[in-house]
Amino acid sequence: MNNQGFCPERLITVRSALGLSASEAARRIDIPVAQYLAYEVEDMVPSADMVALIAIYLGTSAEYLRGETDDPAPKVLLVSGNCGSAEAYSEFSKLDAEKQNVLFGVMKAFLKE
């Protein structure tokens, strides 16, 4: 981990687990390949917003990429399409942390089936 709270080795681990090349990961995040590679080799440190964006598009959490947790499970799910996701997120964000964790547990169990 670098001194600004980003773990490039975890970025590599997540990318590899997805079976993506660096080029494919960069395309998924919509950043130049050179920028993505600079994050992996610690030539650049991504901003907090960029870490959050990387986490969303690579299906992990910013906390995992910063080394704050060993659980790579995402804390945010990317939903596309017009399925009422904005309303669902609005209601979800009103829940306290304990209820959000319970709901995440249910969602994880459902997705594994």
C-alpha positions in Angstrom: 0.0 0.0 0.0 1.3 3.5 -0.8 1.2 6.3 1.7 -2.1 7.7 0.3 -4.2 4.6 1.0 -4.3 2.7 -2.3 -3.1 -0.9 -2.8 -2.1 -1.5 -6.4 -1.6 -5.2 -5.7 -5.3 -5.4 -4.8 -6.2 -3.7 -8.1 -4.1 -6.4 -9.9 -5.8 -9.1 -7.9 -9.3 -7.9 -8.7 -8.5 -7.5 -12.4 -6.9 -11.0 -12.6 -9.8 -12.6 -10.8 -12.1 -11.1 -13.4 -9.9 -12.5 -16.2 -9.3 -9.1 -17.6 -6.2 -7.7 -19.2 -5.1 -4.2 -18.1 -6.4 -2.9 -21.4 -9.8 -4.5 -20.8 -10.0 -3.1 -17.3 -9.1 0.4 -18.5 -11.8 0.2 -21.2 -14.4 -1.0 -18.6 -13.5 2.0 -16.3 -13.3 4.3 -19.4 -9.8 5.6 -18.8 -6.6 5.5 -20.9 -4.6 2.2 -20.6 -1.5 4.2 -19.7 -3.4 5.8 -16.8 -4.6 2.4 -15.6 -1.2 0.8 -15.8 0.3 3.8 -13.9 -2.1 2.9 -11.0 -0.9 -0.7 -11.1 2.8 0.1 -11.0 2.4 3.0 -8.5 3.5 5.7 -11.0 0.2 7.5 -10.2 -2.1 7.4 -7.2 -5.8 7.5 -8.1 -8.0 10.1 -6.4 -10.6 9.0 -3.9 -13.3 9.5 -6.6 -11.3 7.4 -9.1 -10.8 4.6 -6.5 -14.6 4.6 -6.0 -15.2 4.5 -9.8 -12.6 1.7 -10.3 -14.3 -0.3 -7.5 -17.7 0.0 -9.0 -16.7 -1.0 -12.5 -14.5 -3.9 -11.3 -17.0 -5.2 -8.8 -15.2 -4.6 -5.6 -15.2 -2.0 -2.9 -13.1 1.2 -2.5 -12.4 0.0 1.1 -10.8 -3.2 -0.3 -8.7 -1.2 -2.8 -7.5 1.1 0.0 -6.6 -1.9 2.2 -9.2 -1.1 4.8 -10.8 -4.5 4.6 -9.8 -7.9 3.3 -13.3 -8.5 2.0 -13.3 -7.7 -1.8 -17.2 -7.8 -2.0 -18.7 -4.7 -3.4 -20.5 -2.2 -1.2 -22.2 -0.7 -4.3 -23.9 -2.5 -7.1 -23.9 -1.1 -10.6 -27.4 -1.3 -12.0 -28.2 -0.4 -15.6 -31.4 0.1 -17.3 -34.6 1.8 -16.2 -35.8 -0.6 -13.5 -36.5 1.9 -10.7 -33.0 1.7 -9.5 -32.8 5.4 -8.5 -35.9 5.0 -6.3 -34.6 1.7 -4.8 -31.2 3.3 -4.1 -32.9 6.3 -2.5 -34.8 4.1 -0.2 -31.8 1.9 0.5 -29.6 4.9 1.5 -32.2 5.8 4.1 -31.6 2.5 6.0 -29.2 2.4 8.9 -25.9 0.5 8.4 -27.1 -2.6 10.2 -30.2 -2.9 7.9 -28.0 -2.2 4.8 -25.7 -5.1 5.8 -28.6 -7.4 6.3 -29.9 -6.5 2.8 -26.5 -7.0 1.3 -26.3 -10.5 2.9 -29.7 -11.4 1.3 -28.6 -10.0 -2.0 -25.4 -12.0 -1.9 -27.2 -15.2 -1.0 -29.7 -14.6 -3.8 -27.0 -14.0 -6.4 -25.2 -17.2 -5.4 -28.3 -19.3 -6.2 
